């Protein structure tokens, strides 16, 4: 049984990550909006976050 985030939890996570991304990347609004949109469209977090995280670290 998979653990799914509720709609409000997913939105809060997307908002937090969008703000964090905006801070890290100099408030690039396009990137922050894209991140929020991707999470809001319910892209599987296990598939998206590891590749995105590795891309940021490299």
PDB file of N, H, CA, C and O in Angstrom:
ATOM      1  N   UNK A   1       0.847  -1.190   0.000  1.00  0.00           N
ATOM      2  CA  UNK A   1       0.000   0.000   0.000  1.00  0.00           C
ATOM      3  C   UNK A   1       0.886   1.245   0.000  1.00  0.00           C
ATOM      4  O   UNK A   1       1.728   1.426   0.880  1.00  0.00           O
ATOM      5  N   UNK A   2       0.683   2.082  -0.985  1.00  0.00           N
ATOM      6  H   UNK A   2      -0.001   1.935  -1.700  1.00  0.00           H
ATOM      7  CA  UNK A   2       1.516   3.276  -1.116  1.00  0.00           C
ATOM      8  C   UNK A   2       0.965   4.410  -0.262  1.00  0.00           C
ATOM      9  O   UNK A   2      -0.239   4.508  -0.022  1.00  0.00           O
ATOM     10  N   UNK A   3       1.860   5.246   0.179  1.00  0.00           N
ATOM     11  H   UNK A   3       2.838   5.167  -0.016  1.00  0.00           H
ATOM     12  CA  UNK A   3       1.482   6.397   0.985  1.00  0.00           C
ATOM     13  C   UNK A   3       1.325   7.603   0.061  1.00  0.00           C
ATOM     14  O   UNK A   3       2.299   8.053  -0.541  1.00  0.00           O
ATOM     15  N   UNK A   4       0.107   8.126  -0.055  1.00  0.00           N
ATOM     16  H   UNK A   4      -0.685   7.760   0.433  1.00  0.00           H
ATOM     17  CA  UNK A   4      -0.157   9.267  -0.933  1.00  0.00           C
ATOM     18  C   UNK A   4      -0.367  10.521  -0.093  1.00  0.00           C
ATOM     19  O   UNK A   4      -1.009  10.483   0.957  1.00  0.00           O
ATOM     20  N   UNK A   5       0.177  11.615  -0.564  1.00  0.00           N
ATOM     21  H   UNK A   5       0.699  11.646  -1.417  1.00  0.00           H
ATOM     22  CA  UNK A   5      -0.027  12.888   0.114  1.00  0.00           C
ATOM     23  C   UNK A   5      -1.402  13.432  -0.230  1.00  0.00           C
ATOM     24  O   UNK A   5      -1.878  13.256  -1.352  1.00  0.00           O
ATOM     25  N   UNK A   6      -2.039  14.086   0.718  1.00  0.00           N
ATOM     26  H   UNK A   6      -1.653  14.229   1.629  1.00  0.00           H
ATOM     27  CA  UNK A   6      -3.314  14.717   0.436  1.00  0.00           C
ATOM     28  C   UNK A   6      -3.078  15.940  -0.452  1.00  0.00           C
ATOM     29  O   UNK A   6      -1.946  16.397  -0.608  1.00  0.00           O
ATOM     30  N   UNK A   7      -4.153  16.457  -1.024  1.00  0.00           N
ATOM     31  H   UNK A   7      -5.073  16.086  -0.897  1.00  0.00           H
ATOM     32  CA  UNK A   7      -4.056  17.609  -1.926  1.00  0.00           C
ATOM     33  C   UNK A   7      -3.417  18.806  -1.221  1.00  0.00           C
ATOM     34  O   UNK A   7      -2.550  19.468  -1.792  1.00  0.00           O
ATOM     35  N   UNK A   8      -3.835  19.088   0.013  1.00  0.00           N
ATOM     36  H   UNK A   8      -4.539  18.551   0.477  1.00  0.00           H
ATOM     37  CA  UNK A   8      -3.283  20.244   0.729  1.00  0.00           C
ATOM     38  C   UNK A   8      -1.823  20.023   1.104  1.00  0.00           C
ATOM     39  O   UNK A   8      -1.023  20.957   1.055  1.00  0.00           O
ATOM     40  N   UNK A   9      -1.469  18.798   1.477  1.00  0.00           N
ATOM     41  H   UNK A   9      -2.119  18.039   1.517  1.00  0.00           H
ATOM     42  CA  UNK A   9      -0.074  18.501   1.804  1.00  0.00           C
ATOM     43  C   UNK A   9       0.810  18.627   0.576  1.00  0.00           C
ATOM     44  O   UNK A   9       1.927  19.136   0.657  1.00  0.00           O
ATOM     45  N   UNK A  10       0.308  18.161  -0.565  1.00  0.00           N
ATOM     46  H   UNK A  10      -0.600  17.748  -0.631  1.00  0.00           H
ATOM     47  CA  UNK A  10       1.063  18.245  -1.810  1.00  0.00           C
ATOM     48  C   UNK A  10       1.258  19.712  -2.210  1.00  0.00           C
ATOM     49  O   UNK A  10       2.333  20.094  -2.672  1.00  0.00           O
ATOM     50  N   UNK A  11       0.218  20.528  -2.030  1.00  0.00           N
ATOM     51  H   UNK A  11      -0.655  20.218  -1.655  1.00  0.00           H
ATOM     52  CA  UNK A  11       0.328  21.946  -2.354  1.00  0.00           C
ATOM     53  C   UNK A  11       1.328  22.632  -1.432  1.00  0.00           C
ATOM     54  O   UNK A  11       2.131  23.448  -1.884  1.00  0.00           O
ATOM     55  N   UNK A  12       1.283  22.303  -0.136  1.00  0.00           N
ATOM     56  H   UNK A  12       0.630  21.640   0.231  1.00  0.00           H
ATOM     57  CA  UNK A  12       2.220  22.900   0.821  1.00  0.00           C
ATOM     58  C   UNK A  12       3.653  22.507   0.487  1.00  0.00           C
ATOM     59  O   UNK A  12       4.557  23.341   0.549  1.00  0.00           O
ATOM     60  N   UNK A  13       3.864  21.242   0.134  1.00  0.00           N
ATOM     61  H   UNK A  13       3.130  20.566   0.084  1.00  0.00           H
ATOM     62  CA  UNK A  13       5.195  20.777  -0.252  1.00  0.00           C
ATOM     63  C   UNK A  13       5.663  21.484  -1.518  1.00  0.00           C
ATOM     64  O   UNK A  13       6.817  21.902  -1.608  1.00  0.00           O
ATOM     65  N   UNK A  14       4.767  21.618  -2.497  1.00  0.00           N
ATOM     66  H   UNK A  14       3.829  21.279  -2.424  1.00  0.00           H
ATOM     67  CA  UNK A  14       5.111  22.296  -3.743  1.00  0.00           C
ATOM     68  C   UNK A  14       5.460  23.760  -3.491  1.00  0.00           C
ATOM     69  O   UNK A  14       6.411  24.288  -4.068  1.00  0.00           O
ATOM     70  N   UNK A  15       4.690  24.406  -2.633  1.00  0.00           N
ATOM     71  H   UNK A  15       3.918  23.977  -2.164  1.00  0.00           H
ATOM     72  CA  UNK A  15       4.951  25.809  -2.313  1.00  0.00           C
ATOM     73  C   UNK A  15       6.295  25.965  -1.618  1.00  0.00           C
ATOM     74  O   UNK A  15       7.069  26.862  -1.951  1.00  0.00           O
ATOM     75  N   UNK A  16       6.574  25.088  -0.648  1.00  0.00           N
ATOM     76  H   UNK A  16       5.945  24.359  -0.378  1.00  0.00           H
ATOM     77  CA  UNK A  16       7.848  25.137   0.064  1.00  0.00           C
ATOM     78  C   UNK A  16       9.015  24.914  -0.892  1.00  0.00           C
ATOM     79  O   UNK A  16       9.988  25.668  -0.874  1.00  0.00           O
ATOM     80  N   UNK A  17       8.920  23.874  -1.729  1.00  0.00           N
ATOM     81  H   UNK A  17       8.130  23.261  -1.743  1.00  0.00           H
ATOM     82  CA  UNK A  17      10.002  23.587  -2.670  1.00  0.00           C
ATOM     83  C   UNK A  17      10.150  24.702  -3.702  1.00  0.00           C
ATOM     84  O   UNK A  17      11.262  25.016  -4.127  1.00  0.00           O
ATOM     85  N   UNK A  18       9.028  25.300  -4.106  1.00  0.00           N
ATOM     86  H   UNK A  18       8.125  25.045  -3.761  1.00  0.00           H
ATOM     87  CA  UNK A  18       9.094  26.420  -5.038  1.00  0.00           C
ATOM     88  C   UNK A  18       9.811  27.618  -4.434  1.00  0.00           C
ATOM     89  O   UNK A  18      10.634  28.255  -5.092  1.00  0.00           O
ATOM     90  N   UNK A  19       9.496  27.924  -3.175  1.00  0.00           N
ATOM     91  H   UNK A  19       8.828  27.407  -2.640  1.00  0.00           H
ATOM     92  CA  UNK A  19      10.173  29.030  -2.490  1.00  0.00           C
ATOM     93  C   UNK A  19      11.647  28.726  -2.273  1.00  0.00           C
ATOM     94  O   UNK A  19      12.499  29.599  -2.441  1.00  0.00           O
ATOM     95  N   UNK A  20      11.947  27.479  -1.899  1.00  0.00           N
ATOM     96  H   UNK A  20      11.254  26.770  -1.762  1.00  0.00           H
ATOM     97  CA  UNK A  20      13.338  27.073  -1.710  1.00  0.00           C
ATOM     98  C   UNK A  20      14.106  27.168  -3.022  1.00  0.00           C
ATOM     99  O   UNK A  20      15.230  27.668  -3.058  1.00  0.00           O
ATOM    100  N   UNK A  21      13.494  26.688  -4.096  1.00  0.00           N
ATOM    101  H   UNK A  21      12.581  26.281  -4.068  1.00  0.00           H
ATOM    102  CA  UNK A  21      14.139  26.768  -5.411  1.00  0.00           C
ATOM    103  C   UNK A  21      14.332  28.225  -5.821  1.00  0.00           C
ATOM    104  O   UNK A  21      15.366  28.582  -6.384  1.00  0.00           O
ATOM    105  N   UNK A  22      13.339  29.065  -5.540  1.00  0.00           N
ATOM    106  H   UNK A  22      12.498  28.775  -5.082  1.00  0.00           H
ATOM    107  CA  UNK A  22      13.462  30.480  -5.856  1.00  0.00           C
ATOM    108  C   UNK A  22      14.606  31.133  -5.104  1.00  0.00           C
ATOM    109  O   UNK A  22      15.330  31.957  -5.663  1.00  0.00           O
ATOM    110  N   UNK A  23      14.772  30.771  -3.845  1.00  0.00           N
ATOM    111  H   UNK A  23      14.184  30.102  -3.391  1.00  0.00           H
ATOM    112  CA  UNK A  23      15.867  31.310  -3.038  1.00  0.00           C
ATOM    113  C   UNK A  23      17.217  30.845  -3.572  1.00  0.00           C
ATOM    114  O   UNK A  23      18.137  31.646  -3.735  1.00  0.00           O
ATOM    115  N   UNK A  24      17.333  29.543  -3.845  1.00  0.00           N
ATOM    116  H   UNK A  24      16.586  28.891  -3.713  1.00  0.00           H
ATOM    117  CA  UNK A  24      18.597  28.970  -4.306  1.00  0.00           C
ATOM    118  C   UNK A  24      18.980  29.508  -5.679  1.00  0.00           C
ATOM    119  O   UNK A  24      20.149  29.800  -5.932  1.00  0.00           O
ATOM    120  N   UNK A  25      18.003  29.638  -6.556  1.00  0.00           N
ATOM    121  H   UNK A  25      17.054  29.401  -6.350  1.00  0.00           H
ATOM    122  CA  UNK A  25      18.293  30.046  -7.934  1.00  0.00           C
ATOM    123  C   UNK A  25      18.061  31.536  -8.171  1.00  0.00           C
ATOM    124  O   UNK A  25      17.872  31.947  -9.316  1.00  0.00           O
ATOM    125  N   UNK A  26      18.070  32.342  -7.134  1.00  0.00           N
ATOM    126  H   UNK A  26      18.224  32.008  -6.204  1.00  0.00           H
ATOM    127  CA  UNK A  26      17.946  33.786  -7.296  1.00  0.00           C
ATOM    128  C   UNK A  26      16.541  34.231  -7.656  1.00  0.00           C
ATOM    129  O   UNK A  26      16.359  35.158  -8.445  1.00  0.00           O
ATOM    130  N   UNK A  27      15.545  33.568  -7.076  1.00  0.00           N
ATOM    131  H   UNK A  27      15.692  32.815  -6.436  1.00  0.00           H
ATOM    132  CA  UNK A  27      14.144  33.909  -7.292  1.00  0.00           C
ATOM    133  C   UNK A  27      13.765  33.861  -8.760  1.00  0.00           C
ATOM    134  O   UNK A  27      13.081  34.751  -9.266  1.00  0.00           O
ATOM    135  N   UNK A  28      14.217  32.812  -9.444  1.00  0.00           N
ATOM    136  H   UNK A  28      14.774  32.089  -9.033  1.00  0.00           H
ATOM    137  CA  UNK A  28      13.819  32.585 -10.828  1.00  0.00           C
ATOM    138  C   UNK A  28      12.368  32.117 -10.801  1.00  0.00           C
ATOM    139  O   UNK A  28      12.086  30.946 -10.545  1.00  0.00           O
ATOM    140  N   UNK A  29      11.457  33.040 -11.068  1.00  0.00           N
ATOM    141  H   UNK A  29      11.685  33.991 -11.276  1.00  0.00           H
ATOM    142  CA  UNK A  29      10.026  32.765 -10.935  1.00  0.00           C
ATOM    143  C   UNK A  29       9.567  31.648 -11.864  1.00  0.00           C
ATOM    144  O   UNK A  29       8.713  30.844 -11.494  1.00  0.00           O
ATOM    145  N   UNK A  30      10.124  31.595 -13.055  1.00  0.00           N
ATOM    146  H   UNK A  30      10.819  32.249 -13.356  1.00  0.00           H
ATOM    147  CA  UNK A  30       9.734  30.556 -14.003  1.00  0.00           C
ATOM    148  C   UNK A  30      10.029  29.173 -13.444  1.00  0.00           C
ATOM    149  O   UNK A  30       9.194  28.274 -13.542  1.00  0.00           O
ATOM    150  N   UNK A  31      11.204  28.995 -12.860  1.00  0.00           N
ATOM    151  H   UNK A  31      11.882  29.725 -12.780  1.00  0.00           H
ATOM    152  CA  UNK A  31      11.573  27.696 -12.292  1.00  0.00           C
ATOM    153  C   UNK A  31      10.658  27.336 -11.127  1.00  0.00           C
ATOM    154  O   UNK A  31      10.204  26.197 -11.021  1.00  0.00           O
ATOM    155  N   UNK A  32      10.387  28.304 -10.255  1.00  0.00           N
ATOM    156  H   UNK A  32      10.755  29.229 -10.342  1.00  0.00           H
ATOM    157  CA  UNK A  32       9.533  28.046  -9.101  1.00  0.00           C
ATOM    158  C   UNK A  32       8.120  27.669  -9.538  1.00  0.00           C
ATOM    159  O   UNK A  32       7.530  26.736  -8.993  1.00  0.00           O
ATOM    160  N   UNK A  33       7.580  28.387 -10.513  1.00  0.00           N
ATOM    161  H   UNK A  33       8.060  29.144 -10.955  1.00  0.00           H
ATOM    162  CA  UNK A  33       6.238  28.085 -11.022  1.00  0.00           C
ATOM    163  C   UNK A  33       6.213  26.712 -11.682  1.00  0.00           C
ATOM    164  O   UNK A  33       5.254  25.961 -11.509  1.00  0.00           O
ATOM    165  N   UNK A  34       7.252  26.378 -12.433  1.00  0.00           N
ATOM    166  H   UNK A  34       8.032  26.988 -12.574  1.00  0.00           H
ATOM    167  CA  UNK A  34       7.340  25.068 -13.072  1.00  0.00           C
ATOM    168  C   UNK A  34       7.364  23.958 -12.027  1.00  0.00           C
ATOM    169  O   UNK A  34       6.688  22.943 -12.190  1.00  0.00           O
ATOM    170  N   UNK A  35       8.128  24.137 -10.965  1.00  0.00           N
ATOM    171  H   UNK A  35       8.677  24.962 -10.833  1.00  0.00           H
ATOM    172  CA  UNK A  35       8.204  23.133  -9.908  1.00  0.00           C
ATOM    173  C   UNK A  35       6.850  22.943  -9.242  1.00  0.00           C
ATOM    174  O   UNK A  35       6.428  21.809  -9.013  1.00  0.00           O
ATOM    175  N   UNK A  36       6.167  24.030  -8.931  1.00  0.00           N
ATOM    176  H   UNK A  36       6.509  24.951  -9.117  1.00  0.00           H
ATOM    177  CA  UNK A  36       4.845  23.945  -8.317  1.00  0.00           C
ATOM    178  C   UNK A  36       3.866  23.255  -9.261  1.00  0.00           C
ATOM    179  O   UNK A  36       3.071  22.423  -8.823  1.00  0.00           O
ATOM    180  N   UNK A  37       3.913  23.588 -10.549  1.00  0.00           N
ATOM    181  H   UNK A  37       4.558  24.264 -10.905  1.00  0.00           H
ATOM    182  CA  UNK A  37       3.010  22.973 -11.523  1.00  0.00           C
ATOM    183  C   UNK A  37       3.254  21.475 -11.642  1.00  0.00           C
ATOM    184  O   UNK A  37       2.306  20.693 -11.704  1.00  0.00           O
ATOM    185  N   UNK A  38       4.513  21.074 -11.673  1.00  0.00           N
ATOM    186  H   UNK A  38       5.284  21.710 -11.622  1.00  0.00           H
ATOM    187  CA  UNK A  38       4.841  19.647 -11.778  1.00  0.00           C
ATOM    188  C   UNK A  38       4.297  18.885 -10.579  1.00  0.00           C
ATOM    189  O   UNK A  38       3.703  17.819 -10.743  1.00  0.00           O
ATOM    190  N   UNK A  39       4.492  19.414  -9.377  1.00  0.00           N
ATOM    191  H   UNK A  39       4.975  20.280  -9.244  1.00  0.00           H
ATOM    192  CA  UNK A  39       3.995  18.730  -8.186  1.00  0.00           C
ATOM    193  C   UNK A  39       2.473  18.763  -8.119  1.00  0.00           C
ATOM    194  O   UNK A  39       1.852  17.797  -7.677  1.00  0.00           O
ATOM    195  N   UNK A  40       1.871  19.858  -8.550  1.00  0.00           N
ATOM    196  H   UNK A  40       2.375  20.643  -8.910  1.00  0.00           H
ATOM    197  CA  UNK A  40       0.418  19.965  -8.522  1.00  0.00           C
ATOM    198  C   UNK A  40      -0.229  19.004  -9.515  1.00  0.00           C
ATOM    199  O   UNK A  40      -1.352  18.549  -9.297  1.00  0.00           O
ATOM    200  N   UNK A  41       0.473  18.695 -10.602  1.00  0.00           N
ATOM    201  H   UNK A  41       1.385  19.064 -10.779  1.00  0.00           H
ATOM    202  CA  UNK A  41      -0.052  17.752 -11.589  1.00  0.00           C
ATOM    203  C   UNK A  41       0.170  16.307 -11.170  1.00  0.00           C
ATOM    204  O   UNK A  41      -0.105  15.384 -11.937  1.00  0.00           O
ATOM    205  N   UNK A  42       0.664  16.110  -9.963  1.00  0.00           N
ATOM    206  H   UNK A  42       0.887  16.860  -9.340  1.00  0.00           H
ATOM    207  CA  UNK A  42       0.776  14.786  -9.363  1.00  0.00           C
ATOM    208  C   UNK A  42       1.749  13.875 -10.101  1.00  0.00           C
ATOM    209  O   UNK A  42       1.475  12.692 -10.302  1.00  0.00           O
ATOM    210  N   UNK A  43       2.875  14.431 -10.500  1.00  0.00           N
ATOM    211  H   UNK A  43       3.097  15.392 -10.336  1.00  0.00           H
ATOM    212  CA  UNK A  43       3.949  13.600 -11.035  1.00  0.00           C
ATOM    213  C   UNK A  43       4.486  12.768  -9.874  1.00  0.00           C
ATOM    214  O   UNK A  43       4.682  13.308  -8.785  1.00  0.00           O
ATOM    215  N   UNK A  44       4.726  11.484 -10.069  1.00  0.00           N
ATOM    216  H   UNK A  44       4.567  11.046 -10.954  1.00  0.00           H
ATOM    217  CA  UNK A  44       5.207  10.650  -8.961  1.00  0.00           C
ATOM    218  C   UNK A  44       6.474  11.222  -8.328  1.00  0.00           C
ATOM    219  O   UNK A  44       7.480  11.423  -9.009  1.00  0.00           O
ATOM    220  N   UNK A  45       6.418  11.482  -7.029  1.00  0.00           N
ATOM    221  H   UNK A  45       5.601  11.319  -6.476  1.00  0.00           H
ATOM    222  CA  UNK A  45       7.533  12.117  -6.335  1.00  0.00           C
ATOM    223  C   UNK A  45       8.779  11.245  -6.342  1.00  0.00           C
ATOM    224  O   UNK A  45       9.896  11.756  -6.426  1.00  0.00           O
ATOM    225  N   UNK A  46       8.594   9.934  -6.253  1.00  0.00           N
ATOM    226  H   UNK A  46       7.687   9.519  -6.185  1.00  0.00           H
ATOM    227  CA  UNK A  46       9.759   9.041  -6.223  1.00  0.00           C
ATOM    228  C   UNK A  46      10.536   9.101  -7.531  1.00  0.00           C
ATOM    229  O   UNK A  46      11.750   8.896  -7.530  1.00  0.00           O
ATOM    230  N   UNK A  47       9.874   9.375  -8.634  1.00  0.00           N
ATOM    231  H   UNK A  47       8.888   9.542  -8.635  1.00  0.00           H
ATOM    232  CA  UNK A  47      10.542   9.428  -9.928  1.00  0.00           C
ATOM    233  C   UNK A  47      11.150  10.810 -10.177  1.00  0.00           C
ATOM    234  O   UNK A  47      12.228  10.913 -10.762  1.00  0.00           O
ATOM    235  N   UNK A  48      10.462  11.880  -9.735  1.00  0.00           N
ATOM    236  H   UNK A  48       9.586  11.796  -9.260  1.00  0.00           H
ATOM    237  CA  UNK A  48      10.890  13.244 -10.051  1.00  0.00           C
ATOM    238  C   UNK A  48      11.990  13.751  -9.120  1.00  0.00           C
ATOM    239  O   UNK A  48      13.014  14.248  -9.588  1.00  0.00           O
ATOM    240  N   UNK A  49      11.790  13.632  -7.820  1.00  0.00           N
ATOM    241  H   UNK A  49      10.957  13.229  -7.440  1.00  0.00           H
ATOM    242  CA  UNK A  49      12.702  14.249  -6.863  1.00  0.00           C
ATOM    243  C   UNK A  49      14.125  13.699  -6.875  1.00  0.00           C
ATOM    244  O   UNK A  49      15.063  14.493  -6.797  1.00  0.00           O
ATOM    245  N   UNK A  50      14.344  12.379  -6.969  1.00  0.00           N
ATOM    246  H   UNK A  50      13.582  11.734  -7.033  1.00  0.00           H
ATOM    247  CA  UNK A  50      15.740  11.907  -6.988  1.00  0.00           C
ATOM    248  C   UNK A  50      16.536  12.459  -8.169  1.00  0.00           C
ATOM    249  O   UNK A  50      17.681  12.875  -7.994  1.00  0.00           O
ATOM    250  N   UNK A  51      15.951  12.469  -9.363  1.00  0.00           N
ATOM    251  H   UNK A  51      15.021  12.131  -9.505  1.00  0.00           H
ATOM    252  CA  UNK A  51      16.680  12.978 -10.531  1.00  0.00           C
ATOM    253  C   UNK A  51      16.883  14.488 -10.420  1.00  0.00           C
ATOM    254  O   UNK A  51      17.944  14.994 -10.783  1.00  0.00           O
ATOM    255  N   UNK A  52      15.888  15.205  -9.928  1.00  0.00           N
ATOM    256  H   UNK A  52      15.026  14.794  -9.634  1.00  0.00           H
ATOM    257  CA  UNK A  52      16.010  16.652  -9.774  1.00  0.00           C
ATOM    258  C   UNK A  52      17.056  16.971  -8.713  1.00  0.00           C
ATOM    259  O   UNK A  52      17.882  17.866  -8.893  1.00  0.00           O
ATOM    260  N   UNK A  53      17.014  16.231  -7.603  1.00  0.00           N
ATOM    261  H   UNK A  53      16.343  15.504  -7.457  1.00  0.00           H
ATOM    262  CA  UNK A  53      17.972  16.459  -6.519  1.00  0.00           C
ATOM    263  C   UNK A  53      19.398  16.189  -6.954  1.00  0.00           C
ATOM    264  O   UNK A  53      20.305  16.951  -6.621  1.00  0.00           O
ATOM    265  N   UNK A  54      19.602  15.109  -7.698  1.00  0.00           N
ATOM    266  H   UNK A  54      18.865  14.491  -7.969  1.00  0.00           H
ATOM    267  CA  UNK A  54      20.945  14.803  -8.193  1.00  0.00           C
ATOM    268  C   UNK A  54      21.413  15.864  -9.179  1.00  0.00           C
ATOM    269  O   UNK A  54      22.589  16.229  -9.188  1.00  0.00           O
ATOM    270  N   UNK A  55      20.499  16.363 -10.011  1.00  0.00           N
ATOM    271  H   UNK A  55      19.544  16.066 -10.003  1.00  0.00           H
ATOM    272  CA  UNK A  55      20.854  17.413 -10.960  1.00  0.00           C
ATOM    273  C   UNK A  55      21.291  18.689 -10.252  1.00  0.00           C
ATOM    274  O   UNK A  55      22.219  19.366 -10.695  1.00  0.00           O
ATOM    275  N   UNK A  56      20.618  19.015  -9.149  1.00  0.00           N
ATOM    276  H   UNK A  56      19.865  18.466  -8.789  1.00  0.00           H
ATOM    277  CA  UNK A  56      20.973  20.214  -8.391  1.00  0.00           C
ATOM    278  C   UNK A  56      22.325  20.030  -7.706  1.00  0.00           C
ATOM    279  O   UNK A  56      23.146  20.947  -7.684  1.00  0.00           O
ATOM    280  N   UNK A  57      22.554  18.833  -7.144  1.00  0.00           N
ATOM    281  H   UNK A  57      21.887  18.088  -7.162  1.00  0.00           H
ATOM    282  CA  UNK A  57      23.819  18.588  -6.447  1.00  0.00           C
ATOM    283  C   UNK A  57      25.006  18.587  -7.399  1.00  0.00           C
ATOM    284  O   UNK A  57      26.097  19.016  -7.025  1.00  0.00           O
ATOM    285  N   UNK A  58      24.807  18.112  -8.620  1.00  0.00           N
ATOM    286  H   UNK A  58      23.920  17.763  -8.924  1.00  0.00           H
ATOM    287  CA  UNK A  58      25.897  18.091  -9.597  1.00  0.00           C
ATOM    288  C   UNK A  58      26.018  19.466 -10.212  1.00  0.00           C
ATOM    289  O   UNK A  58      26.875  19.686 -11.067  1.00  0.00           O
TER     290      UNK A  58
END
